[in-house]
Amino acid sequence: MWLWSAVAGATDASPDEIEGWLDSVVMLVTGPSWCTGVVIDDQGTVATAYHCVASGRRSEVSLRDGRSFTGRPIAADPDGDLALLSVPGLAGEVPPLPVRADLPRRGERLYGVGHPFAPNALRGGAMEGMLWWTVTEGIVSATGPMLIQTDAALNPGNSGGPSIDAEGRIVGIASRKLGGDGISFLSRGSRLAALAADPEPWTFWGGQWSVGTSLATLATADGAMSAEVLGQALLRDTLVLTVGAGLPVDARGRAAAVGSARYLGAEATAAVRGRVGRGVLSTALDAGGGAYLLPGYLRTETTSGAQLVYRDTASPEHIVPGAFGRFSFGGAAIRAVVLLPSGEDPQLVIAADVDWPGVIKTF
């Protein structure tokens, strides 16, 4: 593994040098994610950001000359947002870039390399030949115990890509940014060097936490809509664990009109995920089941007139088993749930889900 510790010079890199660096940079497509990576040794090891490959799926790894290979995650540092992939097809084929193990100083010049907004390049037209394998320039703005701040223009698609000093050494890996202009953050090269020297093994128990919303309706005569908040743990894009809690949208009105109303009040489910396609065309198909809570309202007639009575959510008969299928594309999904209440016919729930604000953390 290449490890360097000299202090970078203040000179600019030449266009020829930058062109040489680009041969070491790859594009990573993992499920729906477009990211960047960089080759760091002669065995074809690619460094990238952990959040780019947290799903654990095999990645399609492409070179600038159009060749493509398959990458397999072999090590991870989730807290440092770093991961290593093994790509045997790159061994001896791509020149590695050395990793700079010492901390850069404020004001040092950096070059960020990657594929900002990469899917837009597929549209052709005026953007043809751009966005992929691009270079931006900035300086080290500040350093912290985990991250390096830079003002280099880094955007979605640059994630996992190297920021390189004027001597051609990887100073950090693009990790995240804030909403303001010129405020991006890199995982430190020293942390990457440590991961490469002593890899932390890749495990199944990792992935993403996400939060979303859902509008669900019971497709029965007494069915009412509910608005849910969904929390999800996605383990390597294979196992999906979901909990949700909902509030009625029109249950009282339905009960007043037809005598009773039920709605989806809460759920706890597990599902297996399969994926079709890649990149912007990637779709996820989930199949699973769990427990569902169906509270509601009853209209009762009294001497003083009709009243609406809330059904006790603690009553066991309101917790029913069910199975579901879910089709998602991007941040939107359609879900069909078949409920199996005891002593009743199966009941159908149709739900429209939106992953908002989407992934909130990788683990």
Buried (B, 14 or more C-beta within 10 A) or exposed (E): BBBBEEEBEEEEBEEEBBEBBBBBBBBBBBBBBBBBBBBBBBBBBBBBBBBBBBBBBBBBBBBBEEEEBEBBBBBBBBEBBBBBBBBBBBBEBBEBBBBBBBBBEEEBBBBBBBBBBBBBBEEEEEEEEEBBBBBBBBBBBEBEEEBBBBBBBBBBBBBBBBBBBBBBBBBBBBBBBEEEEBBBBBBBBBBBBBBBEEBBEBEEEBBBEBBBBBBBBBEBEBBBBBBBEBBBBBBBBBBBBBBBBBEBBBBBBBBEEEBBBBBBBBBEBEBEBEBEEBBBEBBBBBEBBBEBBBBBBBBEEEEEEEEBEEBEEEEEEBBBEBBBBBBBBBBEBEBBBBBBBEEEEEBBBBBEBBBEEEBEEBE
